[in-house]
């Protein structure tokens, strides 16, 4: 079971690496700065493609860091992502960081 989680995490990381690299390169040219603790659900929901993927990955990483949780659990993250989307659709004015904290309890 542990080996499977590690394999899934490695596969996911390799899959997402080109996405985050492309977003970082594109946004670095524009000097993009985002204050994620002020971002609302509405702002996340209107993002598309690589931008939304980056936001979701970043926010899950923030929560993992805040919890000092260095284990990637694909099932837990996927379930929490579903909760985040549901909560954001229900309240588009909610702060995204607060929603992530609630979804990842």
Protein Blocks (a to p, Z undefined) as FASTA:
>chain_A
ZZmmmmmmmmmmmmmmmmmmmmmmmmmmnopacdfklpcfklmmmpgcjlmmmmmmmmmm
mmmmmnopabdcfklmmmmmmmmmmmmmmmmmbcfklmmmmmmZZ
